[in-house]
Amino acid sequence: MPSQNRILATFQELARKGDHALICYIVAGYPDLKTTQRVVEALVAGGADIIEIGIPFSDPIADGPTIQAAASHAIARGTKPQDALELAASIRRTHPNLPILVMTYYNIIFRAGVEKFMKLASDCGIDGFIVPDMPFEEADNYVKMASTLGLSTVFLVSPNTPQDRLKRILEFTSGFLYLVSVFGITGARMSFEEYTRNAIKSTKLAAGTKVPLAVGFGISTPAQAQYMLAAGADAVIVGSAIIDRISKSGGQKGKMLRDLEKYARSMKKACKK
């Protein structure tokens, strides 16, 4: 199955059932590569529909302290971009139809060589990329290469993205559109402002049927997921809340994995209509 179709097929199947997608983010190599794969298995067992693998980076401008600390830990343990791709390949062998995306920063892709890195990612079973610091104005070559390889290019928009710019971004976006729920960086939050709901409604209206709309940054509870979905989102993205559970596990991996599966199940339940 061409990689982009895995994402499309997942959203179509969920829509047929009247459900929304749960997208779970993990940091490759946190707390270690072997455990990262076990974390993915726990999240999928709990109902995660799509997995987003973060490649550890030394200057993650879009990430809050929780994910920054996890990335620093992974880098200190020697985790390289190649390791993240090999992790994806291992997950792909176990889950042939599971959509897997890589979240990374452009410097990593550029240093490795855009064509070389994206080809390797495709060979490892990756379905697409999320590159927070990639402006669409400079993305022509990246988008063309991704399209050639059947990879999705997920772009980010924020609550204050002007409508004309949003429409231009939608021309480059495939897989789904990533709406940042709040101003600022990632990290679990206690509540959200009304502007988030308004942003979801207006962005969904602009996206129409072109691509599904996923909302991320700060979502950590089933009630928050329901809030986003009720406003019109097709999916919620959960990251910091997952990393928090790993970091607070005290090294009790068995308990941590059971907790993550239970947590994913509660979030997936919130994604059902």
NORKAHU-V167510 format. One record per residue. N is the residue number from 1. PHI is phi in whole degrees, 0 to 359 (NA if undefined). Layout:
n=N phi=PHI
n=N phi=PHI
This chain:
n=1 phi=NA
n=2 phi=305
n=3 phi=302
n=4 phi=298
n=5 phi=291
n=6 phi=296
n=7 phi=292
n=8 phi=301
n=9 phi=298
n=10 phi=295
n=11 phi=296
n=12 phi=294
n=13 phi=293
n=14 phi=295
n=15 phi=297
n=16 phi=299
n=17 phi=273
n=18 phi=78
n=19 phi=252
n=20 phi=246
n=21 phi=268
n=22 phi=255
n=23 phi=253
n=24 phi=248
n=25 phi=255
n=26 phi=226
n=27 phi=260
n=28 phi=300
n=29 phi=90
n=30 phi=243
n=31 phi=283
n=32 phi=201
n=33 phi=297
n=34 phi=297
n=35 phi=290
n=36 phi=303
n=37 phi=294
n=38 phi=293
n=39 phi=298
n=40 phi=300
n=41 phi=299
n=42 phi=294
n=43 phi=294
n=44 phi=294
n=45 phi=299
n=46 phi=279
n=47 phi=122
n=48 phi=302
n=49 phi=269
n=50 phi=221
n=51 phi=249
n=52 phi=246
n=53 phi=261
n=54 phi=273
n=55 phi=276
n=56 phi=303
n=57 phi=221
n=58 phi=286
n=59 phi=225
n=60 phi=280
n=61 phi=296
n=62 phi=269
n=63 phi=261
n=64 phi=278
n=65 phi=300
n=66 phi=297
n=67 phi=286
n=68 phi=301
n=69 phi=295
n=70 phi=295
n=71 phi=296
n=72 phi=298
n=73 phi=299
n=74 phi=296
n=75 phi=296
n=76 phi=298
n=77 phi=276
n=78 phi=93
n=79 phi=292
n=80 phi=248
n=81 phi=308
n=82 phi=301
n=83 phi=296
n=84 phi=296
n=85 phi=291
n=86 phi=293
n=87 phi=299
n=88 phi=299
n=89 phi=297
n=90 phi=293
n=91 phi=296
n=92 phi=298
n=93 phi=297
n=94 phi=276
n=95 phi=232
n=96 phi=298
n=97 phi=250
n=98 phi=281
n=99 phi=294
n=100 phi=232
n=101 phi=244
n=102 phi=252
n=103 phi=255
n=104 phi=211
n=105 phi=250
n=106 phi=299
n=107 phi=303
n=108 phi=295
n=109 phi=294
n=110 phi=296
n=111 phi=295
n=112 phi=279
n=113 phi=97
n=114 phi=304
n=115 phi=297
n=116 phi=297
n=117 phi=293
n=118 phi=290
n=119 phi=295
n=120 phi=297
n=121 phi=299
n=122 phi=299
n=123 phi=297
n=124 phi=274
n=125 phi=92
n=126 phi=289
n=127 phi=261
n=128 phi=172
n=129 phi=234
n=130 phi=240
n=131 phi=235
n=132 phi=301
n=133 phi=261
n=134 phi=259
n=135 phi=288
n=136 phi=296
n=137 phi=296
n=138 phi=246
n=139 phi=256
n=140 phi=306
n=141 phi=296
n=142 phi=299
n=143 phi=294
n=144 phi=297
n=145 phi=295
n=146 phi=298
n=147 phi=298
n=148 phi=300
n=149 phi=269
n=150 phi=75
n=151 phi=263
n=152 phi=281
n=153 phi=242
n=154 phi=269
n=155 phi=258
n=156 phi=256
n=157 phi=228
n=158 phi=238
n=159 phi=300
n=160 phi=252
n=161 phi=292
n=162 phi=299
n=163 phi=301
n=164 phi=292
n=165 phi=290
n=166 phi=301
n=167 phi=296
n=168 phi=292
n=169 phi=298
n=170 phi=297
n=171 phi=290
n=172 phi=260
n=173 phi=272
n=174 phi=218
n=175 phi=91
n=176 phi=196
n=177 phi=259
n=178 phi=258
n=179 phi=263
n=180 phi=287
n=181 phi=287
n=182 phi=222
n=183 phi=282
n=184 phi=118
n=185 phi=250
n=186 phi=291
n=187 phi=143
n=188 phi=298
n=189 phi=231
n=190 phi=280
n=191 phi=204
n=192 phi=231
n=193 phi=275
n=194 phi=298
n=195 phi=297
n=196 phi=294
n=197 phi=300
n=198 phi=296
n=199 phi=295
n=200 phi=298
n=201 phi=299
n=202 phi=289
n=203 phi=290
n=204 phi=296
n=205 phi=299
n=206 phi=290
n=207 phi=289
n=208 phi=55
n=209 phi=259
n=210 phi=295
n=211 phi=216
n=212 phi=294
n=213 phi=248
n=214 phi=248
n=215 phi=244
n=216 phi=220
n=217 phi=84
n=218 phi=92
n=219 phi=282
n=220 phi=222
n=221 phi=234
n=222 phi=303
n=223 phi=296
n=224 phi=293
n=225 phi=299
n=226 phi=298
n=227 phi=300
n=228 phi=293
n=229 phi=289
n=230 phi=294
n=231 phi=281
n=232 phi=128
n=233 phi=291
n=234 phi=265
n=235 phi=203
n=236 phi=240
n=237 phi=247
n=238 phi=239
n=239 phi=226
n=240 phi=302
n=241 phi=296
n=242 phi=289
n=243 phi=298
n=244 phi=303
n=245 phi=294
n=246 phi=291
n=247 phi=292
n=248 phi=264
n=249 phi=282
n=250 phi=64
n=251 phi=80
n=252 phi=276
n=253 phi=297
n=254 phi=299
n=255 phi=296
n=256 phi=298
n=257 phi=293
n=258 phi=295
n=259 phi=295
n=260 phi=294
n=261 phi=296
n=262 phi=296
n=263 phi=296
n=264 phi=300
n=265 phi=296
n=266 phi=291
n=267 phi=288
n=268 phi=293
n=269 phi=300
n=270 phi=290
n=271 phi=273
n=272 phi=266
n=273 phi=283
